[in-house]
Amino acid sequence: MALMITDECINCDVCEPECPNDAIYPGEEVYEINPDLCTECVGHFETSQCVEVCPVDCIPLDPDRPETQDELLLKYQRLVGNS
């Protein structure tokens, strides 16, 4: 699944630079995640880096974007040009 940022976000700016796929960007109210770029850090790290640094725990899995680990790995490979 891609991740999402809830309205509990405090706009602390720590998640955006941690994303290896540049999927996190400032939204109108809070930061947002582009689900087409989010791989939950599969291919880069063992854990989602934005979740690791978030001080308010506002980055859950997006229930509207179910993806398996294999699908996330394929997305990663497509993003980095290894498909």
Residue pairs with C-beta under 8 A, 6 or more apart in sequence:
1 40
1 61
1 62
1 63
1 65
1 66
1 67
2 23
2 33
2 35
2 36
2 38
2 40
2 61
2 62
2 65
2 67
3 33
3 38
3 40
3 48
3 50
3 51
3 59
3 60
3 61
3 62
4 32
4 33
4 35
4 59
4 60
4 61
4 62
4 65
5 15
5 24
5 27
5 30
5 31
5 32
5 33
5 58
5 59
6 30
6 58
6 59
6 60
7 29
7 30
7 58
8 56
8 57
8 58
9 30
9 31
9 56
9 58
10 55
10 56
10 58
11 26
11 30
11 31
12 55
12 56
14 53
14 54
14 55
15 24
15 31
15 49
15 50
15 53
15 54
15 59
16 24
16 25
16 26
16 31
18 24
18 49
18 50
18 52
18 53
19 33
19 38
19 49
19 50
20 41
20 44
20 45
20 49
21 37
21 38
21 39
21 44
21 76
21 79
22 37
23 33
23 34
23 35
23 36
23 37
23 38
24 31
24 32
24 33
24 34
24 50
25 31
25 32
25 34
26 32
30 58
33 50
33 59
33 62
35 62
35 65
37 79
39 72
39 73
39 75
39 76
39 79
40 48
40 61
40 72
41 47
41 48
41 49
42 69
42 72
42 73
42 75
42 76
43 72
43 73
43 76
43 77
43 80
44 76
48 59
50 59
51 59
67 75
74 83
77 83
